[in-house]
Amino acid sequence: MFSVTDGARQRLLGPVEFAMTYAGLSSTVHQVMAMVKPSTQVKVGVEAAGHYHRPVVDYRWPAGWEVLEFSPAHVAEQRRVAGRRRVKTDAIDLEAITELALAGRGQAVTAREACIGELTAWAHHRSRRVATRTATKNQLLGQLDRAFPGLTLTLPDVLGTKIGRLVAAEFADPARLRALGTNRLIRFAAAREVQLRRPLAQRLVAAAADALPTHDAAVAREVLATDLTLLAYLDAHVEAAETELAALLPLSPFATLTSVPGWAVGSGIELRCSAG
């Protein structure tokens, strides 16, 4: 629904309903253009509604028209000022938006602010992948406990280290690690660009020699291999999302500098800051 009001608060058109389609919005714009002179300053006020208002905001409006986005909270407050706090209809909301626009309120929609939508999309994508990755890690560790009990006592953060990932991928069967021995394990890791110190290698071989696998260790290793493939896939998606976020943040209205020591891309457009 839309309405047209001039600077003197005189209603020129509406409220009029229109279809949320390209044809519907184009027809609406042509109606307004027929009513105003080409030199007239036109402000288009749109109430934010999650992602549902984005097609209207992102429409290619005529040159010179200023598009303003209004927070639903501000619109509700304006209804309260007008004595209609508990009454919410499209027509009443239009009156509130009109008053806010004439008062110079609203957030101007520019190309710079448009990247917020990109940031939000990548942040949500990253959050979903991180949540799935966490669940996958829990599943993976459960299978690893069945196949190689005691490994997490030697490597508390199995999935957070290169050697932990290597052992989970190649030596879920402790008998294989035990047969390999310390020296060959060190060489095996080095061939895969993983630096392994002898004391840790010795502890890993000792843990393998002392492990008591369960009866379902074989199937646990099969599931583990599948989980590791999925984990690598999720890691790649999270990394790709963080690359996109890092590129978008400096372009956002926040102009965040992720090069500052201790700052890094986190979930959404938030940052993590380490102490020290």
N, C-alpha and C positions, 0 to 999 in steps of 0.2 A: 504494500500500500504506500502511496506517496501523496504529497500535497505540495503546493507552491505558494509561498508567502513573500511579499516584498519587504523592503527595509522598514516600512512604516507599519509592519505587522498586519497588513491587509491581505486576506486570503484571496489568491488569484485562481486557484484550482484545487479541487480535491476536498477531502480524501478520496482517492481513486485507487481501486485495486488493479494490479497488473500481474501477468504471468511471469514467474521467475525463469524466463527463457531469453535467448538473445533477441528474438523478435519482440517479445513483450517489453523488454527494457529499452530497446531501440525505439519502439513506438512512443514510449514514455518520454525519452529524451527529445524526440522530434516535437512532441506536444509542447514541451517547455521552451524549446528553441523558437517555436512559432509565436510565443507569448512575449519574449524578451528581445531587446535590441542586441546585436552582435557585441557591442561594447559593454554590455551590462556585466557586472561582476556577479557570478553565480556561485553559491556555496551549496554543496551537496552533503547533507548530514545523514549518516547511516549508523544505526545502533548495532554494536557488535553482538554477535550471536554464535559464539563458538567458531566453526568454520562455515556456517550456513550463509553468512553475509558476504563471504569472500567473493563470490561471482559478481556481486553488485559493486563492491569496492574495486575489484580488479578490472572492471569494464573499461574500455577505452573511451573515456569521457571527452567531450569537446575541449579543444585547447583553451586554456584560461580558466576553466572551471576548477574550483578548489573542492577536493573531496575530504570530508572530515569524518573521523570515526569516533563514536561516543560510547563510553562505558555504560553498560546496563545499570550500574550502581548510580551513575550521575543522572541518568534518565529517570530512575526511580526517585531520586532525591528531588528532581525538578517537579515530578508529579506531587510529591509531598508538599513542596512550596506552594503549588497551585491548589492544595487541598484535596488531592485525588490520590493519596498514597496507596489506598487499598483498592483502587479501581484501575485495572490494567486492560486497556483495549488498544488496538492498533491506532485508532484515531486519537486517543488521548496521548499515546506515546509520540505520535507525530507532533502534537502541540508542544510537548516537552522538548523534543529534539529541535523544533523550530526556535524556541526560546533560548536554548543553549547555543545554537548556531548564531543567532542574532547578538548574543552576549559575548561572542568571540571565543567560546569554549570549543573543545574538541581537539582531537589529535589529527594533524594533517597527514594524509596518506601519501607518501613519497616513495620513490624507488629505494631509498635508503631503508625506510621502515619495512619495505616489502621483503627484505631478507629475513625478517623475523619469522615469516611463514616457513622459509627454508630451514632456519635454525630449529624451529619447533618440529618440523617433519623429521629431520635427522636426529634430533634429541630423542623423540619418541621411538624411532627405529632403533637407536642405540639402547635405550632402556629395555625394550622388548628382547633384544638379543642378549643383553647382560642378564636379564632374569632367566632366560632359557639356558644360558651358559652356566649360571649358578646351579640350576636344577640338574643339568647334565653332569657337572662336577660332582655333585652329591651322589648321583647314580654311579658315576665312574669309580669314586672312592669306595663305594659299597661293594662293587664287583672286585676291586683290587684287594679289599680285605679278605674276600673269599679265595682269591687266587694266590695272593702273596701276603699272608698274615704277618704282621710285625714290621712291614716296610715303613709305615708311617711313624714308627718309633725311631727309626734311623733318619728318615726324611719327613719331618713334621709337615712341611709344605710341599708335597709331592708334585702338585700341578703348577706350583709357582716357581719352579726352578728348571733349568734345562736338563740337568741330570735326572731329576724326578720324572720329567716327561719321557726322557729316553728309556729309563728303567720300566716305566709303565707300558711303553710301546713295544720294547724289545725283550723285556725280561719279566713279564707277568708270571711266567713259570719259573719259580725260584730254583728249580733243579738246573735249568739252563745257565743261570747266573752262577750258581755254585760250581758247575763244571768249567765255566770260563775262567774263574780265578781272578785275582787282583790285577796282575800285570796285563793280562789280555783285556780285562775290562777297561783299564786306563787307555790302552791303545785303541780299543773299540770306540770309546768316547771321543778320543782325539781325532779319529778319522771322520767323525761327524761334527767336528768343530765344537766339541764340548770339553772344557778343561775340567779334569777330575783329579783332585789331590789324593795321594795314596791313603792317608788316614780314613777318608770317607769311603774310598773304594774298598778298603779292608772291612769297614763296618757293614757295607752293603753285602759283601760276599758272606760275612759272618751271619747277617740276618737271613740270607737265603739258605744257608746251611741249617739254620735253626727254625725255619718256617714250618708250620703245620697246616698245609692247604686243606680245604674242606673237600667233601666228596663232589660238590658241584663246581670245582675249580676249573674244569675244562670248559663248561658252558659259560662260566664267569669270564674267562679269557676271550671267548667269542664276542660276548656282549661288550666287553671292555674295548675291543678293537673297533667295534662300531661306534661306541661313545667317543673314542679318541678322534675318529674321522669327523664326527659331528662337532666336537670341540674345536678342531682346527678350522672348520667352516665358520663357526660362530666367532672365533677370534678374528678371522679375516673381516667379517662383517662389522664387528665393533671397531676395528682399526680403521676401516674405510669410513665409517661414520665419524670417527674422531678427526680424521683428515679433513672431511668436509666441514665439520664444526670449526676446526682451527682456521680454515680459510675464510669462513663467513663471519666469525666473531669480530675481526678488525673492521669489517664493513658495516657492522650493526651500529645503531645509535649509541651503543655503549662504548664502541671503539676499544674494546678490551685488548690489551697487549699480553698475549700468552707467552711472550718471550721474557716476561719478568721472572726472575728466579723464584722457584717455589710455586708458580702458578701453572696450571695445566687445564686442558679441556676436561670438563666433568660431564655429568648428566645434564642434558638441556643446555642452557646458556649460563649455567652456574660454573664456578671455578672452585678448585680445591687449592687450599693454601696450607703448606706444611709449616710447622713451627720450627724455629731455629734460625 
